[in-house]
Amino acid sequence: MPQTEATNQAPLIALIAGEDSGDQLGADLIGALRRRYPEARFVGIGGARMQAAGFDSWYDIKELSLFGFAEVVSHLPRLLRLRKALVARLIAAKPAVVVGIDAPDFNLGMEKRLREAGIRTVHYVSPSVWAWREKRAEKIGRSADRVLCLFPMEPAIYARHGIDARFVGHPLADRFALVSDRAGAREFLQLPQNVPVLAVLPGSRGSELSMLGRTFIEAARKVAASLPGLRIVIPAANERVHASLQAILGEARGDDAPLLLHGHAHEAMLAADVVLLASGTATLEAMLAKRPMVVGYRVSPVSYRIARALNMLKTDVYSLPNILARAGGMGDDIVLVPELMQDDFTVDKLAAATLALFQDSERRGAIVGAFEQLHMALRGDLEGHAGDLAAAAVAELVEVGRG
């Protein structure tokens, strides 16, 4: 194995982040590593948060921020050229360790080439091996010396394939209080304290909004028709989403009209009694906000049939709260969160499930209690945050080079 810059001086540590969530993880990791190595240098690909933490980004993070199969395919030649140039530059720089943050389609291939060149590699954020083809773990193990996992059930899966994986906690678990502040969130959003509130999050991508948005909004309106005084709050992730949602909502006016927000998704969840939302990371955020929820989603019929025909999905539940509850031993058949997927994704079924939660305070209380347990399980260490635990796992590999 070649000598690295970590051997006799402050380490050079490379990080490769591909999108906004990775930029936040990278910034937290840099901060925690700098407490261990004050003179360390950090290079690679990162966004504004990482750069604010003293990171030298060799390329713009937007080069990797692509969504959707068609978009990735159209940019594939450029991405391959970028990865080739990045690998060559990293081999020449000889960092103590390279951390690929999420973006598995780009990072795993890069990590494999660097590992073959004798550079220690870490993959931060395990792909969903518990939901899609567990054998993928073996491919990841050929790329990374160590995998850092956000969910507690993941290391055991890697262990079955002889791969070093560490649970470091989920960073979102550090950003939500164990006891949520509904009154403070309502005050922030200027919502009355004594009315029922429904937060609606119909997705943040254009394809999601076009396929799901109107159904979610109509379901919320149907709930409002049966629940006097209900306030509907809809946070928009960005200006594009805001414009799309405004077009769906139309010209609704008055105190009872849906409140369309610029951002503030966490505050909207915290202010709500129930959340109605699309399947995805937002379900984890709603769980950490301790809010009962109804989850819905629909993909194109062709995509759904292909996934089923190929037996790609290895779980019969889709939302992270349900997956975590089963993995955490709450019961193999437990369903904390109603899931209305594909043919069940209708206005009537979404509205009925949401209204049922509003009308059953005992059920809502039991769900909140379960969510509190799951929140605790996602904190990797009560004494440390996810960034600190990830930094400790990375630093072990740095010290290998120093020894």
C-alpha positions in Angstrom: 0.0 0.0 0.0 1.4 3.4 -0.9 2.3 6.0 1.7 -0.2 8.7 2.2 -0.1 12.3 3.3 -1.5 11.1 6.6 1.7 9.3 7.6 3.8 12.1 9.1 1.7 15.2 8.9 -1.8 16.5 9.1 -4.0 14.2 7.0 -5.5 14.9 3.6 -9.1 13.6 3.6 -11.2 13.5 0.5 -15.0 13.6 0.4 -17.3 13.2 -2.6 -20.9 14.4 -2.1 -23.4 14.3 -4.9 -26.4 16.3 -3.7 -27.7 18.6 -1.0 -28.3 16.0 1.7 -24.7 14.7 1.1 -23.4 18.2 1.4 -25.0 18.5 4.9 -23.6 15.1 5.9 -20.2 16.1 4.6 -20.2 19.4 6.5 -21.1 17.7 9.8 -18.4 15.1 9.1 -15.7 17.8 8.4 -16.6 19.6 11.5 -16.2 16.5 13.6 -13.0 15.4 11.9 -11.5 18.9 12.3 -11.9 18.5 16.1 -9.7 15.5 15.9 -7.3 16.8 13.2 -7.3 20.6 13.5 -4.8 21.0 10.6 -6.4 18.4 8.3 -7.1 19.4 4.7 -10.4 18.4 3.0 -10.8 18.1 -0.7 -13.0 16.5 -3.4 -16.6 17.4 -4.4 -18.9 19.3 -2.1 -21.4 22.1 -1.9 -21.8 25.4 0.0 -22.1 23.8 3.5 -18.9 21.8 3.1 -17.1 24.7 1.6 -18.1 26.9 4.5 -16.5 24.3 6.8 -13.2 24.8 5.0 -13.5 22.3 2.2 -11.7 22.7 -1.1 -14.2 21.5 -3.8 -12.4 20.5 -7.0 -15.6 20.4 -9.0 -19.1 21.9 -8.7 -21.5 19.6 -6.7 -24.1 20.3 -9.4 -22.1 18.1 -11.7 -23.5 15.1 -9.8 -26.9 16.4 -8.7 -29.0 14.4 -11.2 -32.4 12.7 -10.7 -34.1 10.1 -12.7 -32.9 7.4 -15.1 -33.3 9.4 -18.3 -31.4 12.4 -16.9 -28.5 10.2 -15.7 -28.3 8.4 -19.0 -28.2 11.6 -21.0 -25.3 12.8 -18.9 -23.5 9.5 -18.7 -20.5 10.3 -20.9 -19.8 13.5 -19.0 -20.1 11.7 -15.6 -17.7 8.9 -16.7 -15.2 11.5 -17.8 -15.5 13.3 -14.5 -15.1 10.2 -12.5 -12.0 9.2 -14.5 -10.4 12.6 -13.9 -11.4 12.6 -10.2 -9.9 9.1 -9.7 -6.6 10.2 -11.3 -6.4 13.3 -9.3 -7.1 11.5 -6.0 -4.5 8.8 -6.8 -2.0 11.5 -7.4 -2.9 13.3 -4.1 -2.7 10.1 -2.0 -5.3 11.1 0.7 -5.4 9.2 4.0 -9.0 8.1 3.2 -11.7 8.9 0.7 -15.3 9.1 1.8 -18.0 8.7 -0.8 -21.2 10.2 0.6 -24.3 8.6 -0.8 -24.6 8.9 -4.6 -23.8 5.2 -5.0 -24.1 5.1 -8.8 -21.1 7.5 -9.0 -19.3 6.8 -5.8 -19.1 3.1 -5.6 -17.3 2.8 -9.0 -14.9 5.5 -7.9 -14.3 3.9 -4.5 -13.5 0.5 -6.2 -10.8 2.0 -8.4 -9.3 3.9 -5.5 -9.3 0.9 -3.3 -7.6 -1.1 -6.0 -5.0 1.6 -6.1 -4.3 1.1 -2.4 -6.3 4.1 -1.0 -8.6 3.4 2.0 -12.3 4.1 1.1 -15.5 4.6 3.1 -19.0 4.7 1.8 -21.2 6.9 3.9 -25.0 6.1 3.7 -25.8 2.5 2.8 -28.0 2.0 -0.2 -31.3 0.3 0.8 -30.0 -3.2 0.8 -32.9 -4.2 3.2 -35.4 -3.3 0.5 -33.7 -4.0 -2.8 -31.5 -7.1 -3.6 -29.4 -7.8 -0.5 -26.6 -9.2 -2.8 -25.8 -5.6 -3.6 -24.0 -5.6 -0.3 -21.2 -7.7 -1.8 -20.6 -5.2 -4.6 -20.5 -2.4 -2.0 -18.0 -4.4 0.0 -15.7 -4.7 -3.0 -15.7 -0.9 -3.2 -15.4 0.3 0.4 -13.2 -0.7 3.3 -16.0 0.4 5.6 -19.7 1.3 5.2 -21.3 3.8 7.5 -24.9 3.1 8.1 -27.7 5.4 9.1 -30.1 2.7 10.2 -29.5 0.2 13.0 -30.6 -2.9 11.1 -28.1 -2.4 8.2 -24.7 -3.6 9.7 -26.1 -7.1 10.3 -26.9 -7.4 6.6 -23.4 -6.5 5.7 -22.0 -8.9 8.3 -23.7 -11.8 6.6 -21.4 -11.0 3.6 -18.2 -10.4 5.7 -18.3 -6.6 5.2 -17.2 -4.0 7.8 -20.2 -1.8 8.4 -20.9 0.6 11.3 -24.1 2.1 12.5 -23.4 5.8 13.2 -26.9 7.1 13.8 -29.1 9.1 11.5 -28.3 12.9 11.4 -32.0 13.8 11.3 -32.4 12.2 14.7 -30.1 14.9 16.0 -32.1 17.7 14.5 -35.4 16.9 16.1 -36.1 17.1 19.8 -37.2 13.9 21.5 -40.3 15.9 22.8 -41.7 18.0 20.0 -43.0 21.5 20.4 -46.4 21.8 18.7 -47.3 25.1 20.3 -44.0 26.7 19.3 -44.4 25.6 15.7 -48.0 26.9 15.5 -46.9 30.2 16.9 -44.1 30.4 14.3 -46.5 29.7 11.5 -49.2 32.0 13.0 -51.7 29.1 13.4 -54.3 29.0 16.1 -53.5 26.7 19.0 -57.0 25.2 19.4 -57.8 24.0 15.8 -57.0 20.7 14.1 -54.1 21.0 11.6 -53.2 18.8 8.7 -49.8 19.1 7.0 -49.7 17.9 3.4 -46.4 17.1 1.7 -47.1 15.7 -1.8 -43.4 15.4 -2.9 -40.8 17.8 -4.1 -39.9 16.5 -7.6 -41.7 17.6 -10.7 -42.7 14.1 -11.7 -44.1 13.5 -8.2 -46.2 16.6 -8.2 -47.6 15.9 -11.6 -48.6 12.3 -10.7 -49.5 12.8 -7.0 -50.1 16.5 -6.2 -53.7 16.9 -7.2 -54.8 13.6 -5.5 -53.2 14.7 -2.2 -54.8 18.2 -2.3 -58.2 16.9 -3.1 -57.9 14.3 -0.3 -57.0 17.1 2.1 -60.0 19.1 1.0 -62.3 16.1 1.5 -61.0 15.7 5.1 -61.6 19.5 5.7 -65.2 19.0 4.5 -65.8 16.5 7.3 -63.7 18.2 10.0 -64.9 21.7 10.9 -62.2 24.3 11.5 -59.4 22.2 9.9 -56.4 24.2 8.8 -54.3 22.7 5.9 -50.6 23.6 5.7 -48.6 22.8 2.6 -44.8 23.5 2.7 -43.1 23.9 -0.7 -39.5 22.8 -1.0 -38.6 25.5 -3.5 -40.0 28.1 -5.9 -40.7 25.6 -8.6 -42.7 23.4 -6.3 -44.5 26.4 -4.8 -45.6 27.5 -8.3 -46.8 24.0 -9.1 -48.8 23.7 -5.9 -50.3 27.2 -6.3 -51.6 26.1 -9.7 -53.2 23.1 -8.2 -54.7 25.0 -5.3 -56.2 27.7 -7.6 -57.6 30.9 -6.1 -58.7 29.6 -2.7 -59.2 32.5 -0.2 -60.2 32.9 3.4 -59.1 31.8 6.8 -59.8 28.2 6.0 -57.9 28.1 2.7 -54.8 25.9 2.6 -51.7 27.8 3.9 -49.0 27.4 1.2 -45.5 27.9 2.7 -42.1 28.7 1.2 -40.1 26.0 2.9 -40.6 25.3 6.7 -41.5 21.6 6.2 -40.3 20.7 9.7 -42.4 23.5 11.3 -45.4 22.4 9.3 -45.0 18.8 10.5 -44.5 19.9 14.1 -47.6 22.2 14.0 -49.8 19.4 12.7 -51.9 16.8 14.4 -51.7 14.5 11.3 -49.4 14.5 8.3 -50.5 13.4 4.8 -47.5 12.8 2.6 -45.7 11.0 -0.2 -43.4 8.1 0.6 -39.8 9.0 1.0 -37.4 10.7 3.4 -40.2 13.0 4.6 -41.9 10.0 6.3 -38.8 9.7 8.5 -39.0 13.4 9.3 -42.6 13.1 10.2 -41.8 10.2 12.5 -39.1 12.2 14.2 -41.6 15.1 14.6 -43.8 12.5 16.4 -46.7 13.0 14.1 -49.1 10.3 13.0 -49.3 10.1 9.3 -50.8 8.6 6.2 -48.5 7.8 3.3 -49.4 7.5 -0.3 -47.5 7.0 -3.6 -48.0 5.9 -7.1 -45.5 5.2 -9.9 -46.3 4.5 -13.6 -48.1 1.2 -14.1 -45.2 0.0 -16.3 -42.6 0.7 -13.7 -44.7 -1.0 -11.0 -45.2 -4.1 -13.1 -41.5 -4.3 -14.0 -40.5 -4.0 -10.3 -42.9 -6.7 -9.3 -42.1 -9.0 -12.2 -38.4 -8.9 -11.3 -39.1 -9.4 -7.6 -37.0 -6.3 -6.9 -38.7 -5.2 -3.8 -37.9 -7.3 -0.7 -40.4 -5.8 1.7 -44.2 -5.5 1.8 -44.1 -2.1 3.5 -42.7 1.0 2.0 -42.5 3.8 4.5 -39.4 4.1 6.8 -41.4 4.2 10.1 -43.0 0.8 9.2 -39.7 -0.7 8.1 -37.9 0.6 11.2 -40.7 -0.7 13.5 -40.4 -4.2 12.1 -36.6 -4.2 12.1 -36.7 -2.9 15.7 -38.7 -5.9 17.0 -42.1 -4.2 17.3 -43.6 -7.1 15.3 -43.2 -8.7 11.9 -46.7 -7.6 10.8 -46.9 -4.2 12.6 -48.1 -1.3 10.5 -47.8 2.0 12.4 -48.4 4.1 9.3 -51.2 3.5 6.8 -49.8 3.1 3.3 -51.9 3.7 0.2 -49.9 2.7 -2.8 -50.6 2.3 -6.5 -54.3 1.3 -7.0 -55.1 2.3 -3.4 -53.8 5.8 -4.0 -57.1 7.5 -4.4 -58.7 10.6 -3.0 -61.4 8.6 -1.1 -59.0 6.2 0.6 -56.4 8.9 1.5 -59.2 11.0 3.0 -60.7 8.2 4.9 -57.4 7.0 6.5 -56.5 10.6 7.4 -59.9 11.3 9.0 -59.7 8.1 11.0 -56.5 9.3 12.6 -58.0 12.6 13.5 -61.0 10.9 15.1 -58.9 8.4 17.2 -56.9 10.2 19.8 -55.9 6.9 21.6 -54.4 5.5 18.4 -52.5 8.8 17.8 -51.1 8.6 21.3 -49.9 5.0 20.8 -48.3 6.0 17.5 -46.4 8.9 19.1 -45.1 6.5 21.8 -43.8 4.1 19.2 -42.2 7.0 17.2 -40.4 8.1 20.4 -38.9 4.6 20.7 -37.8 4.6 17.1 -36.2 8.1 17.5 -34.1 6.9 20.3 -33.0 3.9 18.3 -31.8 6.1 15.4 -29.5 8.0 17.7 -26.3 6.1 17.5 -25.0 7.2 20.9 -26.8 9.3 23.5 -23.4 11.0 24.2 -22.6 11.8 20.6 -24.1 13.0 17.3 -24.1 11.2 14.0 -21.3 13.3 12.7 -19.1 12.5 15.7 -19.7 8.8 15.4 -19.0 8.9 11.6 -15.8 10.8 12.3 -14.7 8.2 14.8 -15.2 5.4 12.2 -13.3 7.4 9.5 -10.5 8.4 11.9 -9.8 4.7 12.6 -8.8 4.3 9.0 -6.8 7.5 9.1 -4.8 6.1 12.0 -4.1 2.9 10.1 -2.0 5.0 7.7 -0.3 6.7 10.6 0.7 3.5 12.3 
